[in-house]
Amino acid sequence: MLTLCQTALDVIAKHPNIKQLHLPDLEDLGMNYDGGPACGNAYMGASGREFLRRLDRRYAETADLAGETVMMKLPWLEELSFGALKPLHIGRNEEEEYPTLTWPWTGRLEEWLGPAVTDFVGPHNPEYYGV
């Protein structure tokens, strides 16, 4: 997990004047997240929707873990990104050891993921056609 990145973070940690850090996309960090299939067929139908929810959940979990790892090593950062993904807020609280990151899904993951498969009625679901 993040082995190459952790080595880079160790080097960067020696330079507390660095305030912005822009890392590669999550799927390029070696954290068991590959971004999922590029072909849309994998996401069709009820099983595809469930697959997409699992993939999105893994995306959020990977961002949470990667962000926490970075902030533990570089708590002075003012800006952080993984590819185009940036936290909405970097929170600093005297009671916490290191800053916390707020992402679009923070505190509302299920809402961010969207409806569960059983609630999903779309063109690839037989219920859409009244079957």
C-alpha positions in Angstrom: 0.0 0.0 0.0 1.4 3.3 -1.1 4.9 2.0 -0.9 6.4 4.1 -3.6 4.3 7.1 -2.4 5.3 6.5 1.2 9.0 6.7 0.2 8.2 10.0 -1.6 6.3 11.2 1.5 9.3 10.5 3.7 11.4 12.7 1.4 8.8 15.4 1.2 8.4 15.3 5.0 11.9 16.8 5.3 10.6 20.0 3.6 7.9 21.5 5.7 7.8 24.6 3.5 5.9 22.6 0.9 2.3 23.6 1.2 0.7 21.9 -1.9 1.0 18.3 -2.9 -0.5 16.9 -6.1 -0.3 13.1 -6.3 -1.3 10.7 -9.1 -4.8 9.4 -9.4 -5.9 6.9 -6.8 -5.7 4.0 -9.2 -2.0 4.8 -9.7 -1.0 4.7 -6.0 -0.8 0.9 -5.6 -3.5 0.7 -3.0 -5.6 -2.1 -4.5 -7.9 0.3 -6.3 -7.8 0.1 -10.1 -10.7 2.4 -11.1 -12.8 -0.5 -12.5 -13.6 -1.5 -16.1 -13.6 1.2 -18.7 -16.3 -0.5 -20.7 -19.8 0.6 -19.7 -21.3 -2.9 -20.2 -19.9 -3.8 -16.7 -22.3 -1.3 -15.1 -25.5 -2.3 -16.9 -28.5 -3.8 -15.1 -29.1 -4.4 -11.4 -25.8 -6.3 -11.0 -23.9 -3.6 -12.8 -25.4 -0.9 -10.6 -24.4 -2.9 -7.5 -20.9 -3.3 -8.9 -20.7 0.4 -9.5 -21.8 1.1 -5.9 -19.1 -1.3 -4.6 -16.5 0.4 -6.8 -17.5 3.9 -5.7 -17.4 2.7 -2.1 -13.9 1.4 -2.6 -12.9 4.7 -4.3 -14.1 6.7 -1.2 -12.3 4.3 1.2 -9.1 4.5 -0.9 -9.3 8.3 -0.9 -9.9 8.4 2.9 -7.0 6.1 3.5 -4.6 7.8 1.1 -5.6 11.3 2.5 -5.1 10.2 6.1 -1.7 8.6 5.3 -0.6 11.9 3.6 -1.9 14.1 6.4 -0.2 12.0 9.1 3.1 12.5 7.4 2.6 16.1 6.2 0.2 17.8 8.6 1.2 21.3 7.5 -0.2 20.8 3.9 -2.7 23.4 2.8 -3.7 21.7 -0.4 -3.8 18.1 -1.5 -5.0 16.3 -4.6 -5.0 12.8 -6.1 -5.3 13.5 -9.8 -8.4 15.7 -10.1 -9.8 14.7 -6.7 -9.4 17.3 -4.0 -10.9 17.3 -0.5 -13.5 19.9 0.1 -11.8 21.0 3.3 -8.7 20.4 5.3 -9.7 20.8 8.9 -7.3 21.6 11.7 -8.3 21.1 15.3 -6.0 21.4 18.3 -7.4 18.3 19.8 -6.5 16.1 16.9 -3.0 14.8 16.1 -3.2 15.7 12.4 -5.6 17.5 10.1 -8.8 15.8 8.8 -10.0 15.8 5.3 -13.6 16.4 4.3 -14.7 14.7 1.0 -18.0 14.9 -0.8 -19.0 11.7 0.9 -17.8 12.5 4.4 -20.6 11.7 6.9 -23.0 10.8 4.1 -21.5 7.9 2.2 -24.8 6.0 1.5 -26.4 9.1 0.1 -23.3 9.9 -2.0 -23.4 6.3 -3.4 -26.9 6.7 -4.6 -29.8 4.3 -4.4 -29.3 0.6 -3.6 -30.0 -1.9 -6.4 -33.4 -2.7 -4.9 -34.4 0.9 -5.3 -32.9 1.4 -8.7 -35.4 1.4 -11.6 -33.8 2.2 -14.9 -33.8 1.1 -18.5 -31.6 -2.0 -17.7 -34.0 -3.1 -14.9 -37.0 -5.2 -15.9 -39.2 -3.2 -13.4 -38.6 -0.2 -15.7 -40.8 -1.9 -18.3 -43.4 -3.1 -15.8 -42.2 -6.7 -16.1 
